[in-house]
Every structure is written in C-alpha cells, then in structure tokens.
Amino acid sequence: MIKRRCEFPLSLLSLCVAALLSPVATAAEQPDQDSTTEENQDRKGAEVITVTAQKRTERIQDVPITMNAYSERTVRNLGALNIKDLGAITPGMDADNLSVTQPRFEIRGIGTSDFGIGSDPAVAVYIDGVYVGRSGAAQMNFNDIQRVEILKGPQGTLFGRNAGAGAIHIISRLPRNENGGELRVTLGEYLRQTLEGAVNLSNNDDLHARFSFVDHKMDGYIDQVGSDTKLGLENSEGARFQLLWNASDDTDLIFRGEYESTDQDAVQGASTNPAIAPADPFGAYATDMDSNESRDLWGASLTLEHRMDNQQFTSITAYRTFDSNNFEEEDGSADPRFFLATNNVEDFEALSQEFRLTGSNDSFKWSLGAMYAKERARQTHNVHASTDVLDTFFLSDGGVPPTMIPSVPAGFGIGGFFYQQLNPLLMAGGLPNGWDDVAMMLGMPTGLAAATAYANINLGKPWLEQMHDRGDFESYAVYADATWSATEKLDITLGVRYTVDEKTFQVDSEYTNTLDLSGGVLSPGTILNCGGPAPGCMDFGGGNYAQVLIFDTPLVPLVAQPIPFGLIFVEQIPGIKNSEEWDAVTPRFVVDYEWSPNVMTFITAANGFKSGGFNSLGADIANNRLESVDPEDIWNYEFGLKSSWFDDRFQWNFSAYQYTYDDLQVLVLSGPSGAIPTYNIGNADAEGDGFETEFSWRVADQFRLHGNYSKLDSEYTRYDVNQFPGQTAANDLTGKEFSDQPDKWNLGFEYSTPLWNGDLLWYLNNTHVSSYISRNGIFDATVGGYDLMNTRVSYVPGHGGWEFAIAAQNLLDEEYLISLGGLGDAIGSPLTRRGKPRMVSVSFAAYF
C-alpha cells in the first residue's frame, strides 16, 4: 500500500496570520488573563482556579460538585491536544479513543460507544456554553482555550439532557481590551508540525475581537508491511473568530464563529491471526486499503449578557453543522479473503436557544432557564467486503479455526452455505433431490461438490451493504436551581429540570448484492468439496475429500435470475419510520457545610436522564416496526470533601459515590446465526460504586506534587439477551461487571527555578492504568495495564516575551493497547489497536 507522506505547506490562513504576527517585539509582555475566570497562581499555595459549573463564577474549591478543571497552562504541560488526552490524568474519566469522528468518553464507567445517530451520548460536551450534541463533533484540537471543566455525576439540572454520566465544558479565551497576540510553533518526531496563533484587537473602547487558529500535521508512526509509508497520519486545522461588543455598561454581545477540518488516517488495527498477518500488535501492520476519516465542521453562536443589579440575563443562540466519514479497516490484514471495512458517512446540523436568568442576594443564589434544540441527522453505514470474505465467514461460522482458513480452498464456505440453505429453492424449481440432482446433471461426485462449483462462480466479486438512517429531533426544557445559605456555614441547594424529547427516526436498506446460480464455466484446477469419500474424489487427509477439475466445466443455469442477498444487513427495510416522545423530571439536592474557611463537605442526590433512541442498524421487519430503546435514568448519591491545609500549601479532595442505573443503553455486537454480526443497542439495569481522591502539595515555593486515584466497582443487575439477535443464556451478563473503566492513579510534580534572568519550569507526570475487560467484539478480552509518563521543560525570560519548551509524551516508550476485538471477530481476524509510542517535541512561542 502506498500512502502520501504528510506534507506541511502553510495554508493561506496560516500564512496570513504568520505575516500578521511577524513583527514581534522582543520586549513585549505576555498578556495577563482575566482574573475572574482564569487560573491564578500563588507561589506559596495551591492552584486557584475559578469555574462556572453552576452557571456562576466560583472558586473550584467552593463548588459542591466533584470536578476537575484544567487551565491553558496545565493543558500545555500535559501535552494535551484535545479532550482525549485529558482522559489519562483525570480520575474517574476514560477517553482512550483514537478516532476523531467516533470518539468515546466515559465518566465513572458510564458512556456510549454507539456511533449511530439513533442514540445520544451519555457525557454531555459543551463548547462556550453550546451543547455539541453528536459525539462526531465533540473532539476537536484545543484552540486558544482558557480552561476545560470536567464535571462528574449527573448534571441534568443545569446542563440538561444526556448528562447522566457528567459533562465536559471547553471555554475559550474571550477578546480583551488590548491589542496583542501570540504565535506558537511545535516540531516533533514523526514530522509533527503544529502551528498555533491568536490575535486580539480592540478599539480600546467597546469593541474587541479575537482570532485564533491551530494547524496540526504529523506523519504516521506505525510501520506498514511492504511499504515505507507509516500508518497513523494526522492532519487537521481549525479557526475561531470572536467579537465582543460592550453595548453598554450592563450589556455585552459576543459573536463566535468557528471552523474545523480533519482529513487523516482512520484508526489502525492489527489482526491477531498469524496465518494472515504478522499478528504483532506493536510491529508492522498489514493492510490492503487506504483508510481515512474526515470531517468539516462549522459553528456560530451569539451570546447576550445583560446585568441588572444582582441579576444577569443570558441568551445563547447557536448553530452547528458538520459532515464526516470514517472509512476504517476491520480485519487488520492484507489478505483478500479477509478484507472487511466500514465507512460511516454522517451529515448533521443543529440549532439551539437557551435563556438563563441568574441572581443572588445575601442568602440566595439562583438560576432559572429554558432551552430549545432542533437537530437534523443523516447517516449511511457502508460495509465493504467481497464474496471471498463471505466464503471466509461461512468457514469461520462453521467452526473452522481462523488459522486454518487460508489453507481451505476458496469456495468451500459458500458451497457449504449453498448446500445447507438453497435446497428448498432447488426443490421448488423441479429438482426433488436438490443438489444431488444437480450433481447428477453435471456428472459430479456429490451434491456438496456441485454446490461448491456454483460457489466458485460467485467468488472474486466486490460486496457492499448499506443502511440509511434519518433522524429529526427536538428537545425542550425548563429548569430552576437555587442555593439557600441557611447559616453562614450551611448551604442547601435544590434544583429541578423538566425535559421533553421528540424524535422521528427512519431506517432504510435494500439488497444491493446477489448470489448467482445462472451458470458459467469453471477453469481447470478448481477444487470442489466432496464432503466425504466418493468416486473421483481425492483424500487430502484428516477426513477431507475433494475433486480437482482437469477440464473446463460448464455449469447449467439453476434459476432464471440472481438471488438478492444480504449477509450483514440480512433483511430489507423499506423505510420503516417511528416517532417517540419522552419526558423526564430530573432533580438534584445538595447540602454543603463549611467546617472552616478551607474545609467543606457536601452530600448530593442527583438524578440524570438520557433520551430514548433507536437502533441505527435494524428494525422489526416481521411487524413492520422500528423498535425504540427506553431512556436512561440514573440516581447518584455522593459524599465529597474539599479542603486546603497549611496556608493553602496542601489541598486534598475526596468523593465517594453510589449510583443505580435503570435502562442503561448498551451496545452489543450480535447477529442471527449465519450472518455477520452488527452493533445493536438495548436496555439493561446496572449499579456501581466507587471513589476518587486527589491532592496538590506545595512542598516548597518552587516545588509542587500532585496526584489522584480512582476506583470503580460495577455490575449488571438486569440483562435481557432476547434484545440482541443471536444471543443465548450463555451471553447473559447479569452479575458481571458492566464498565470497562480501569482503576487509575496519577502522580507528578512541577518544579521551577530562576535561570538567566528568567524561569525554568519542569513538569513530569505518570499515569498508571490497570487491566480491564474490553467488550468491543463478539468475545470478552482482557486489555493489559500500563504506565504513561509525560514531561515538559520550558523556559520563559524575565520580560515574558517568548517561551521555549521541550516535551515528551510516553517518555519511557511504553507499549500498550487501547482495545481488543471488533467486527473482524466474525471472520476470524480479531483486531488489536495500540496506543502511541514516545513522541518528543520542541516548541517556541512568541507573545506581543
């Protein structure tokens, strides 16, 4: 396979910005951040970060919610490009996904792996107050961010639907009343080249603008069998424009527009079948296709903020649209008998409106709000294979060991299927003995040999199956949340949200492939399966008997027309549509007590709701009905402690939680006997409990330690195998662990020292992830634990006009796996997908 190397010609956008930023003053000062919303650093104390988790600005240590917040500086130190990279350091969160268009986020073991538009994510992602909605638009490279907030546990009251597991909020830097900017260039291994920049312009009165961009490219890092080109190429660019108008002393208008484009390799996998591939998850990968994932995304929003005495009115109007495709190999080999690939093509647009009124007085802080959202989603699921792969599947489904399949003559799999399944068709056509009569007509030894002959006529043909989905969704909600300061130390919070979701969904598929029994000519050397001893059949050992043709052999037509057939989407679905409406009341109750100015405890009971949905890959054909899955309902009970000690030099937080989940939406790879399985969604009940703890210790003025640990125990309490085609009592997961989120601990330090009239900062962090069970495929698989160490050393001169840094992700070059299994399980080619190797980079930033 030949793939183009990643080039780095500057885009027109990047050239314009680079030209604009070129006259950088060497004595310029790095701009200060807005102290009300950005990180403040006390040299003698712990980090002080303010957040807006409760729709008002508060110190993170004063918020009675278990959460993590990362400032732009921390994100830099971690080397995080996007949300996925924050999953490694965040306790209770898992985001180990390699796909941009099909990301998976889990908080406390709860997430959604469904890539179909029929269901919603369980972790709500917001960007500057706008709900992203589809997971296909949730993961973008960070672009001029101010901070990232990760809230854990149900956040349905303030953040709305589909936040049963938690919420992630990305906040970008606002325009400021100054003129300035920055430019950052990062170069690294595998020809990584990242260019980032921002320009802030102001009329020094009431109008302020900010333009930012990021352009990221990197060659692949996975060796490819038979090619010098490596797999895993990354290529994306994005830009954001913000305009802030201070219309009056009390009124601000903020317009935001953003664009992002991705065009890179899709997730790469290696087959574990040594008969068709190297089967080394950390060695060279074999492939016979150019995988690709791409996305073009546009978004715009208008935010109005109006202040009235002790109240503030906020309006957020937003529109987002994207189109994407994910053309991904599912077999991890270059063997044509195993070629299997999927391509999910998605088109999405959404309009949303939120109104919010917040206020406070001496004893009350409150929020009232209403929101409306309308979404239009279209998706086509493409499965690419060939008739040779059908042959392979029938062999695997018939019990042939995967490593033996390449040595079995082509046609034996489809021949067995023809022999077992098409006899009724032949009998109805006037052949009372079915294939045995065909064998007599052709002079072949057995009916199975005749079936194998017609199977060979069908080999070597491409095979494409498609499922088309159409979704139109609307959501309405109103909410209220109030905190009463019962005493100077005791606060009581009560919130409630009412949500109505209306969904119309349609599934449509038709057979686009046929099986041919119209005859043809077999060439000499074709091998036919006799099925046992018979005249003219050779003994190949092991009880295997076959006939080898020595002449051209014509086959007579058995049917007048080719037979329409589907092996993945086994039934034709003639545009079956369903409309459903779900509503929910989701309250939260919080009591927090301030034992001292630096110690606060809280208890929480919170309810979360995730909308019902539909199976994107199937319908009830017998009853001409599109089944829906019930909405999720979660109750989470939590105790938390937030504390600072020794003049704020030591900070320790702890939370313990227990939740019950009714109608958890689970995605299962399953299918009826004799068909390649597909992903189906159903409902189950589950429960879990766990805890998280973290600390930050300023050991000395120049040295800070930080660490965290999270643990979760969970299990299914109800699991109905009847929801999933092909499953039996042996597949019942009741009593088994439902979450694949591993235990995780993190430990690191930050050290600074004066150097050459400037400051040298060294950041190092190690994350340990325990082993866990992966259920990505047909069979459960254990993914081994691993450690990842990241480090960054930076230098900033005294005038603060520039910064130089060297960084390494996965410093010790740990070899680790992200996942095991997938659709390739069905054809005897389970996949492994590995994490990234050590990546060293250097960067230079200039501020003006």
Protein Blocks (a to p, Z undefined) as FASTA:
>chain_A
ZZdddddddcfklmmmmmmmmmpcfkbccddddfklpccddfklccddddfklopacdfk
lpccdcddddfklmmmnopablmlmmmmmghiacbdfbfklccddeehiacfbfbfkbcc
fbdcdeehiaekiaklmpccdehiabdcddedjfklmnoghilnbccddddddddddddd
dddddddehhiacddddddddehimbccdddddddddddfbdcehiabdghiacdddddd
dddddfbfkbccddddddddddddddddddfbfklbgoiaklccddfbdcdddddddddd
ddddddehjaccddddddddddddddddfklpabfklgccdddddddddddddddddddd
fkbccddddddddddddddddddddfklmmmmmmmmnopafklmmmpcghjlmmmmmmmm
mmmmmmmnopanlmmmmmmmnopabfklmmmmmmmmmgoiacdddddddddddddddddd
ddddfblmbccdddddddddddddddddddfbdcdfebpaddehiacdehiacehiacee
jhiacdddfbdcddddfbfbdcdddfklmcccehiacddddddddddddddddfbfkbcc
ddddddddddddddfkbccfknopacdddddddddddddddddeehhlaccddddddddd
ehiacddddddehiacdddddddddddddddddddddfbfkbccdddddddddddfbdcf
klpghiafklpcghiafbfcdcdddddddddddeehiacddddddddddddddfkbmbdc
ddddddddddddddddfkopaccddddehklopacdfbgcdjklmnopacdddddddddd
ddddddZZ
